[in-house]
Amino acid sequence: MVKKITREQIASWLARHGAGRNRLMWRLVHTVSPVLAGMVVTFTEAMQPQNQLVWFYTQAVNAGDVQEVLVRISEMINRAPAPMGLDGYHVFLTSLGAMPGDERGLTRDKVDETLDDRPARFVRLVQGDRWHDWKRGSGPQELRAALEDYEPQPDAPVTLVQVAVTGAGVARTLRAFGAI
């Protein structure tokens, strides 16, 4: 039986392996599929450490309520550059499962060490246009509802939040290629 691979999985793999930073590789991907090349740019931007937020469950103190996380995400979206009016945003929420030893409590160091080994339970994408949906529409309310669904719990103690603004990804790619 052959497992079908989605273009999202291909774009994610390409982004992890540097297709968004290598001019020749990106041109090859763009020649094959411009849509896939756009997804690679978005995923590359979302994988940047400054665009990631790790939200985890602790028993002693609440890890941060939904409002606090929403404020941090809002700041990431609002501060990102939008050259040529490219202000679409993508917020990827990944609920990661528990690992042995989590019942003793999580610390930032333990979460960082085990982040790549944790199984993904659910993934959700909230996207829109920064000007129309985020600043003037229902974007923040949609994201708040998604964050409430993905709030860390004992059985899914870590939520990885990745934010990408299309314009910031395009600007980063153009800088990497020496175009700007």
Secondary structure, 3 states (H helix, E strand, C coil): CCCCCCHHHHHHHHHHCCCCCCHHHHHHHHHHCHHHHHHHHHHHHHCCHHHEEEEECCCCCCCCCHHHHHHHHHHHHHHCCCHHHCCEEEEEEEEECCCCCHHHCCCHHHHHHHHHHCCEEEEEEEEEEHHHHHCCCCHHHHHHHHHHHCCCECCECEEEEEEEEHHHHHHHHHHHCCCC
